[in-house]
Amino acid sequence: MNNRSINLEKQTRAKVEKLSMEIAERDHKIQQLTTELEQLTAILPSVSTVSTSADMVVLIKEHQNKIDKIEGERLQYLQVIKRLKDEKQKLKEGDYSEIEKELDEVRKTAQQLQKEKKNLGNKVSKLQRQIEHLNVQLTYVETYKTKSEVLVEDKKELLQQIKTLEGRIKTQTVAQEDLKRALQETEEKLKRTLQDLDEIRQKNWKINLELEQVKTELSKSRDLNESQADKIKLLKLQLIAAGEIETSASNSTGTSIPIQKKYFDFVKNLFVNVSRKPDGIILELEPLKRRWILTIGSQISVVEKNKALRVARSIPGTGLRIPNGTIVGKGYELIVTGE
């Protein structure tokens, strides 16, 4: 019995020594893990300074792998502790105070590792939330980037439109300047025209005044003209006798051939026989050369000139009746000058 107790005691002490060695090795390993955890803890605060969400994801994965590794080793140590506890139950004799102490240290270390794991998990969760926030911001950035690209294209198009409009405005400005000058010239012409119109009105007023005077004089001379009618008839008979007006017998058509040159003035679309050469439109009869000569002054308007030409061209075919009732110049040549 004593030998068996001694052998059991030796075996127990050997096992205790072996357990103590294993515990010492585990303690050293725990110290290494504790150091790594402290390093990880020191590194985690710097994660928030990472510029991109991709880099944060990489760092989180690295730390998660280390945490998983530490957790695996912790589980192994827990199994060792359980095994040591089982052996302790079997060992009923001897001094186990040292083993209990080591076990307590292992439990504390395991609790510390669990606490560190929880802290690391919280930090990982925080980092994941930061990543999600960054991803949302990244989505906004991508959206704003797309909008900015569209705005850049719109800006280019607007700049092109502004350039086109500036060209149009420049052209319109030149046109407006031309119109402005033309308007100024028109205003000057209108001013001169109004001045001329005022002068014409003044002249018309004077002419009307003179016309009234002439009418008055005509009214006064009407009686005188009637009293002079017989004298005029007598004078015409004397002139015919002297051969100054016309000396020829009427032919079968009732026309006569005057001897002297005659002048006709164009009045109210008719050629009227006058005693002296008029101004402007002049129609001359040369009996000896059997021709009419129409002279149109340069100051005559186109409308008035066309009227005179139309009437004059009909005269050679019909002749022209003079105040004494005879028709002269029928069949004569018409010559137009100043046309």
SULPENOR-V916909 format. One record per backbone hydrogen bond with DSSP energy under -0.5 kcal/mol. CO is the residue of the C=O (numbers start at 1). NH is the residue of the N-H. E is the energy in kcal/mol with one decimal. If there is no record, write none. Layout:
{{CO | NH | E} {CO | NH | E}}
This chain:
{{1 | 5 | -2.4} {2 | 6 | -3.0} {3 | 7 | -3.1} {4 | 8 | -2.7} {5 | 9 | -2.9} {6 | 10 | -2.9} {7 | 11 | -3.1} {8 | 12 | -3.1} {9 | 13 | -3.1} {10 | 14 | -3.0} {11 | 15 | -3.0} {12 | 16 | -3.0} {13 | 17 | -3.2} {14 | 18 | -2.9} {15 | 19 | -3.3} {16 | 20 | -2.9} {17 | 21 | -2.6} {18 | 22 | -2.8} {19 | 23 | -3.3} {20 | 24 | -2.9} {21 | 25 | -2.8} {22 | 26 | -2.8} {23 | 27 | -3.0} {24 | 28 | -2.3} {25 | 29 | -2.5} {26 | 30 | -3.0} {27 | 31 | -2.4} {28 | 32 | -2.1} {29 | 33 | -2.8} {30 | 34 | -3.1} {31 | 35 | -2.4} {32 | 36 | -2.5} {33 | 37 | -2.8} {34 | 38 | -2.4} {35 | 39 | -2.3} {36 | 40 | -2.9} {37 | 41 | -2.8} {38 | 42 | -2.2} {39 | 43 | -1.9} {40 | 44 | -2.3} {41 | 45 | -0.8} {43 | 46 | -1.4} {44 | 47 | -2.1} {45 | 48 | -0.8} {46 | 49 | -1.2} {47 | 50 | -2.0} {52 | 56 | -1.6} {53 | 57 | -2.2} {54 | 58 | -1.9} {55 | 59 | -2.3} {56 | 60 | -2.7} {57 | 61 | -2.3} {58 | 62 | -2.2} {59 | 63 | -2.7} {60 | 64 | -2.7} {61 | 65 | -2.4} {62 | 66 | -1.9} {63 | 67 | -2.6} {64 | 68 | -2.7} {65 | 69 | -2.2} {66 | 70 | -2.6} {67 | 71 | -2.8} {68 | 72 | -2.1} {69 | 73 | -2.2} {70 | 74 | -2.6} {71 | 75 | -2.3} {72 | 76 | -2.0} {73 | 77 | -2.4} {74 | 78 | -2.3} {75 | 79 | -2.2} {76 | 80 | -2.3} {77 | 81 | -2.9} {78 | 82 | -2.5} {79 | 83 | -2.8} {80 | 84 | -2.9} {81 | 85 | -2.5} {82 | 86 | -2.4} {83 | 87 | -2.4} {84 | 88 | -2.3} {85 | 89 | -2.1} {86 | 90 | -1.5} {87 | 91 | -2.1} {90 | 92 | -1.2} {94 | 96 | -0.6} {96 | 100 | -2.8} {97 | 101 | -2.1} {98 | 102 | -2.3} {99 | 103 | -2.9} {100 | 104 | -2.6} {101 | 105 | -2.1} {102 | 106 | -2.6} {103 | 107 | -2.9} {104 | 108 | -2.6} {105 | 109 | -2.8} {106 | 110 | -2.9} {107 | 111 | -2.9} {108 | 112 | -2.8} {109 | 113 | -2.8} {110 | 114 | -2.4} {111 | 115 | -2.6} {112 | 116 | -2.9} {113 | 117 | -2.8} {114 | 118 | -2.4} {115 | 119 | -2.6} {116 | 120 | -3.1} {117 | 121 | -2.7} {118 | 122 | -2.4} {119 | 123 | -2.5} {120 | 124 | -2.7} {121 | 125 | -2.7} {122 | 126 | -2.4} {123 | 127 | -2.7} {124 | 128 | -2.7} {125 | 129 | -2.4} {126 | 130 | -2.4} {127 | 131 | -2.6} {128 | 132 | -2.6} {129 | 133 | -2.6} {130 | 134 | -2.9} {131 | 135 | -2.8} {132 | 136 | -2.3} {133 | 137 | -2.7} {134 | 138 | -3.0} {135 | 139 | -2.3} {136 | 140 | -2.3} {137 | 141 | -2.8} {138 | 142 | -2.7} {139 | 143 | -2.5} {140 | 144 | -3.2} {141 | 145 | -2.6} {142 | 146 | -2.5} {143 | 147 | -2.6} {144 | 148 | -3.0} {145 | 149 | -2.3} {146 | 150 | -2.2} {147 | 151 | -2.8} {148 | 152 | -2.5} {149 | 153 | -2.2} {150 | 154 | -2.8} {151 | 155 | -2.8} {152 | 156 | -2.4} {153 | 157 | -2.5} {154 | 158 | -2.8} {155 | 159 | -2.8} {156 | 160 | -2.3} {157 | 161 | -2.4} {158 | 162 | -2.9} {159 | 163 | -2.4} {160 | 164 | -2.5} {161 | 165 | -2.9} {162 | 166 | -2.8} {163 | 167 | -2.0} {164 | 168 | -2.4} {165 | 169 | -3.2} {166 | 170 | -2.5} {167 | 171 | -2.4} {168 | 172 | -3.3} {169 | 173 | -2.6} {170 | 174 | -2.1} {171 | 175 | -2.5} {172 | 176 | -2.9} {173 | 177 | -2.4} {174 | 178 | -2.4} {175 | 179 | -2.9} {176 | 180 | -2.8} {177 | 181 | -2.7} {178 | 182 | -2.9} {179 | 183 | -3.0} {180 | 184 | -2.6} {181 | 185 | -2.7} {182 | 186 | -2.9} {183 | 187 | -2.9} {184 | 188 | -2.5} {185 | 189 | -2.9} {186 | 190 | -3.2} {187 | 191 | -2.6} {188 | 192 | -2.7} {189 | 193 | -3.2} {190 | 194 | -3.1} {191 | 195 | -2.3} {192 | 196 | -3.1} {193 | 197 | -3.3} {194 | 198 | -2.5} {195 | 199 | -2.4} {196 | 200 | -3.2} {197 | 201 | -3.0} {198 | 202 | -2.5} {199 | 203 | -3.0} {200 | 204 | -3.9} {201 | 205 | -2.8} {202 | 206 | -2.4} {203 | 207 | -3.7} {204 | 208 | -3.6} {205 | 209 | -2.3} {206 | 210 | -3.1} {207 | 211 | -3.7} {208 | 212 | -2.6} {209 | 213 | -2.0} {210 | 214 | -3.0} {211 | 215 | -3.3} {212 | 216 | -2.4} {213 | 217 | -2.7} {214 | 218 | -3.8} {215 | 219 | -3.0} {216 | 220 | -2.1} {217 | 221 | -2.7} {218 | 222 | -1.2} {219 | 223 | -0.5} {220 | 224 | -0.6} {221 | 225 | -2.9} {222 | 226 | -2.0} {223 | 227 | -1.9} {224 | 228 | -1.3} {225 | 229 | -0.7} {226 | 229 | -0.7} {228 | 232 | -2.2} {229 | 233 | -2.4} {230 | 234 | -2.2} {231 | 235 | -2.3} {232 | 236 | -2.6} {233 | 237 | -2.1} {234 | 238 | -1.9} {235 | 239 | -2.3} {236 | 240 | -2.7} {237 | 241 | -2.1} {238 | 242 | -1.7} {239 | 243 | -0.6} {239 | 244 | -1.8} {239 | 245 | -0.6} {240 | 243 | -1.2} {245 | 259 | -0.6} {251 | 254 | -1.3} {254 | 327 | -0.7} {255 | 251 | -1.6} {256 | 258 | -0.6} {257 | 247 | -0.5} {262 | 285 | -2.4} {263 | 274 | -2.4} {264 | 283 | -2.1} {265 | 267 | -0.9} {265 | 272 | -3.4} {267 | 270 | -1.0} {270 | 267 | -3.3} {270 | 272 | -0.6} {272 | 265 | -3.1} {274 | 263 | -0.7} {279 | 281 | -0.9} {280 | 282 | -0.6} {280 | 297 | -1.1} {281 | 266 | -0.8} {282 | 284 | -0.5} {282 | 295 | -3.2} {283 | 264 | -2.3} {284 | 286 | -0.5} {284 | 293 | -2.4} {285 | 262 | -1.6} {285 | 287 | -0.7} {286 | 290 | -0.6} {286 | 291 | -1.6} {287 | 290 | -0.6} {290 | 333 | -1.7} {291 | 286 | -2.5} {292 | 335 | -2.8} {293 | 284 | -2.9} {293 | 295 | -0.6} {294 | 337 | -3.5} {295 | 282 | -3.0} {297 | 300 | -1.4} {301 | 305 | -2.4} {302 | 306 | -2.4} {303 | 307 | -1.9} {304 | 308 | -2.3} {305 | 309 | -2.5} {306 | 310 | -2.3} {307 | 311 | -2.2} {308 | 312 | -2.8} {309 | 313 | -2.4} {310 | 314 | -0.6} {311 | 314 | -0.8} {311 | 315 | -0.6} {312 | 315 | -1.0} {312 | 316 | -0.6} {314 | 318 | -1.0} {315 | 318 | -0.7} {315 | 319 | -4.2} {316 | 331 | -3.5} {320 | 328 | -2.7} {322 | 325 | -2.7} {326 | 322 | -2.6} {327 | 256 | -2.2} {328 | 320 | -2.7} {329 | 332 | -1.7} {333 | 292 | -4.4} {333 | 335 | -0.5} {335 | 294 | -3.7} {337 | 296 | -1.9}}
